[in-house]
Amino acid sequence: MIVPVNSHSRLAGTILAAILAFAPTTSWSAGERIFVTNTRDGTLTVILRDSHEVIKTIPAGRKSNRLTLAPDGRSIFIINDGKPHVRIFDAVTLRFTGKVLGGRDPYNMAFSQDGKYAFFVNTYSDSISILDMATKKIVGLIKHGGSNPVNIRISRDGRLAYVANELSEDISVINLRTRKTLLHIAAGHYTEGIALSRDGKQAFFTNGERKSYSVVDTKNHNILRTIVLRDEPHDALVTPDGKFLYLTLPHMNAVSVISLPDHQEVAFVKQGIRPDLIAFTPDGKFAYFTNRDSKQLVVMDARHHKVVKKIRVGSGPHGVLVVPMPAVPAEGK
C-alpha cells in the first residue's frame, strides 16, 4: 500500500533533514589501534594507541595466531593454528566479516604489492598457497623446496617473496611472476625472522640457533656479512625511519636494537617473559612486543629504545598489528 505524503509529513521531513545536517558527527582520531592475538585464550585484544588502554577483548577462535592487514587498510586476516580457513576482521567496526580458505595448514601470510593476491605459508605441507583477492579463491600452489616454512616477506619492488624455512635451515627466494623458486640462502636452525632495509637493497635473515643474522644483498642474493648476537633471535623488523633493526631474543627475555648500516648493538632492553613478535607505529614513535609467557604487550619508546609501559592482555599473546584509523564515522556507530 502506498501512503500519500501530506504537508505535515513533508514539514517533519524538512525539520529532520535540517537537524541531521547540523548535528555533530563522530569521527575517529588520527591515531591507531593495536591488535593482539592471544593464542591460548583464543581472543583478540584491541588497544588504543593514544592512551594505551585496552578497549575490547573479542573471541577470535581457538589458537588465534598471526594477523596481517589487507591492502584496503582495515581488513585484518587472522590465522588460527591448525585451521585451513582464515578469518577476516574489520579493524574499524570491530566485527568479523567472513573467512577464506588459506591452504591446508596456513601459519603466516603476506600480500602482493598490487593487492591482487595473498600468499599463505603452509607449514606442515611445505608449500605456498595463492589466494585471488577478487574471487577469494585459491588459484595456485608453490612447492618452494623448503621444509617447515613459517614466515614470508615480499620484496620492496614486489617481484620476490622470501620464505623462512625452520627445518631446512634456509630462505627460499621465489619469483612471484613465474611462481618458481630461484634459489635457497643458507640460514640457521629455527630461522624465522625476515626484515628488509627501507631502500630494499638489503635483507636481514635471522639464523636461529646459530645466534646470528645474515645481511643479504637483494640484487644478487649474496650474504654480505653475518652478525653474531647474544642469543637466538626470533622476530626482526626495521624501524620506519630505516635507522635501526629490532630483534627479539626470547631466551634472554630481551630485545636487541641494532644500528644501521653499521650493525652495532646500541641497546639491549629487558622485556617480560619470552618476547615474540614486533610492530611499530607508522610515525616510528612506539614499538610493541608480544611477550608470550607473561600475558603482556610491552610498549617501547622506539626513538630512545626504552620500555614505557606494559599492557596486560590475554594468555599467550603472539600476533601484533598496528592499524591507523580513518577520519570517518565508523559503520554502525
N, C-alpha and C positions, 0 to 999 in steps of 0.2 A: 504494500500500500504506500502511495506517495502522499505525504502530508504537505499542504501548501504552506509557504513561508509568509507569515503576516508581518505587519510593520513592527510589532513588539519584538518578535524573534530577530528581525533584522537589526533593530536597535541594540538588543542584547549582544548580538554577534559583533557589532561595531565596537561596543564598550569593551568586550572581552579581548578583541584584537588590539585595542589601544593599550589595555593593561599588560598584555603579553609583550607588546612592542617596547614598553618602557620598563618592564620588570628586569631586575638584575639577573644575569646568567652566571652559572657556576662553571669555572674552568680550572683545570689542573695547573699547578705551578710549573715553572720551567725546570723543576728538579727531576729526580729519578726515583724509581722504585728498585729495591734489591730483592731478588727471589732466591730462595734457598730450598733445595730438596733435602728432606730428612729421610734417608733410606730405611732406617729401622722402624720409624713411625709410619712411613707411607704418607707423609704430609708435605705441604709446600708452605713455607713461611714467607710473608710479604712484609717488607721493611721500608719505611720512608727514609730517603737519603738525608733530607733536611734536618730531621730530628733523631734519626737512627732508632726510632721506636718501631716495634712490631705492631702492625695494624690488623693482621689477619693470619690465621693458620687454616689451611684448606686441605681436606683429604685429597691425595693425589695418586692413590693406587699403591699396591704392595711393591716395595723396593723401588720407589721413585728415585731416579738417579741423575743422569746427565740432563741438562737442559740447554737449548740453543735458540737464539732469537732469529726468526724468519726475516727475509728481506723487507717485509711490509712494516717492520718496526714495532709490531705489537703482538704477533702470534708467537707463542713460546712452544717449542716442541719438547715434550717431556718423555724421556725414555725410562721405562720400568724394567729392571733387570729380569730376564727370563721371559719377557713378553714380546711377541712379534709385532704387535701394534704399538704405535707411538701416539700419545695423547697430545692434543693441541689446546692451549690455554691462552685466553685473551688477557694481556697484561693490563689493559685499561679497565675492562668491565669485571675482571677477576672471576671469569667463568670459563669452564671447559666448553669448547665449541665443536669438537669432533675428534676423530682419530684416523690414522693412516697406517697401512702396512709398511713396516720399516725393514723387513727382511726376516730371516729365520731367527736370529738372535741379536738384534741391534744393541750396541753398547755405547756408541758415540756417533756424532754426525757433523756434517758441515754443508753449507750451501754454496752452489756455484756463484761466481761473481755476478752473473746476469740474473740470478734468482730463478732460473728455469728449472734447476734440478737440486735435489737434496741427495747427499751421499751418506750412507749408513755403513759403519764397520760392523760386521757380524763376527764377533769374537771367536765363537767355537766352531763356526763353519768356514773360517778363514777366507772371507770374501767381502766385497763392497757392493751393496745394493744401490741402485739408482732409481730415485723417485721423481717422476714428472710432476712438477708443482701445479701445472694447469689441470691435469686429469686426476692427480692424487693416486697414480698407479705406478707400480714398479715396472720399469721399462728396460732394465738391463742388470747384469751381474758381472762384476770384475773379479776374476781369480788372480789376485795380485802376487801370489807366491810367498807371502809371509805367513808366519804361524802366530795365532792369538793376537790379531790386531785390536788395539784398544784406543787409538786416537787418530784423528785426521785433521789436517790443515790444508787450506787452499792457498797457493802462491799469490803474491800481491797482484800479478798480472792475470790471474785466473786460468793460466794454462796447465798448471800441475797440481797434483794432490800428493801430500806427504802423509804416509801412514806408518804409525809406530807399531811394531810387532814385538810383543813382550817375550815370546819364547824362541823365535828365530833370531833374536838379538840384532835386528836391523830396521832400517827405514825403507819402505817401498816408495819409489818415485814414479808416479803414474801420469801419463799424458792423457788429459781429460778429453781431448778431441778424438784420439784414436781409441781411448779407453784401454790402453796397453801399458804394462809396467816397463819403464825404461831401464831401471837399474835398482840395486839394493845398496844402501850405505850401511856399513857396519856400525853397530851401536852396542849397548850393554844389556845384560840380562835384566828383565823387567823394565825395559825402556818404555817411557810413556810421554814425557813432556816434549812438546814441539812449539817453538816460538820463531817468529820472523822479525828481522830488523825492519824499521819503518820504511826504509827505501827498498826493501825487498831483495837486496843484494846478498844477504846472508841469512842462513837458517841456523837455529840452535837446537840440537837434539840431546836430550838427557840420556846418559849411559847407565842408568840403573845401578846395579850392584858394583859397577866399576867406579862409582863415586866421582863422576865427572860429567861434563857435557862437551859436545863437539861443535865447533864453529865451521859451517859449510858454505862454500861459495855456490850460490844458486844458479850461476851460469854454467859451470862445468861439473858441479857437484863433487868437487874435491874437498877433503877435510883440511882446513887451513891450520887448525890448532885444536888441542884438547886441553880443557881447563879442569884441574883437579879441585874437588870440593871437600868440605869437611866430612860429608856423609852422602848417602844415596839420595839423589834428587828425585822428585816426583813430578810436580807440575812446573811449567815455565811460562812466563809471559813478559813481554816488553812493555814498559810504561808508554802512555800515549805520546809523550814527547820524544820517545826513542832513546833516552839517555841512560836507562837502567834496565837490567834484566832481573826479574824476581824469580826465585826458585824456592819451592817448599822442600824442607828436609824433615820428613815425618818422624824418623827415628830419633832425631835430636829435638823435636818439638820446636822447630825454629824456621825462620825464613832467611835466606842468604840474598843480599842485594849486591848485584854486580854492575859496576860502571861500564858503559860502552863509549867508545870502541876499545878501551884498553883492557877490559876484562879483569878488573881488580875488585875484590870484595870491599865494599865501603860500609856495610852494616851487616850485623848478624843479630836478628831480632827474635827473641823468645816469644812463643805463642801460648796456646793452651796445650791440648794433647792431640797429637797426630794431625798437624796442618796438612790440608789436602789440595784443594783447587783454589784458583786465584781469579779475581775480577777487578777491574779498575773503573772509576767514574770517567766519563768522556773527557772531563777537564783535567784529569790526572791528579786531582787533589787527594782522593782516597783510594786505598787498596783494601779488598775484602778477602778473607781467607776462611774457608770452612775448616773447622777443627773437629775431625771425625769422632774422637773419643771423649770430648769434653762438652758436647752439646752447645758449642759456641760458634758464632761468626765473629772473627777478630777484625777490627777496623784499624787500619794503619794510615797515618799521615804519609802519603807517598812522596811528598816533597822533602820531608825531613826524616823519613824512614823510622817512625816511632808509632807504637801502639797508642791509640787514643780512646778506644772503647772495646768492650767485649759484650756481645749481644747474645742473650740466651735464646736458643732456637730449639728444634726438636732433637730426637735421638738419631745419631749417625748422619749429621749434615755432610753433604758431598757436593752436589752441583751448586753453582752460584752464578748469578747473571744480573747485570745492571741494565735497566731499561729506561730510557728517557721518556717522560710523559708528554703527550701532545697538549698544546694550549687550546683545547677544545672541550666542550662538555662531554662527559662520558655517556655512553648509551645506557639508557635505563636509569639514569641517576636523576 
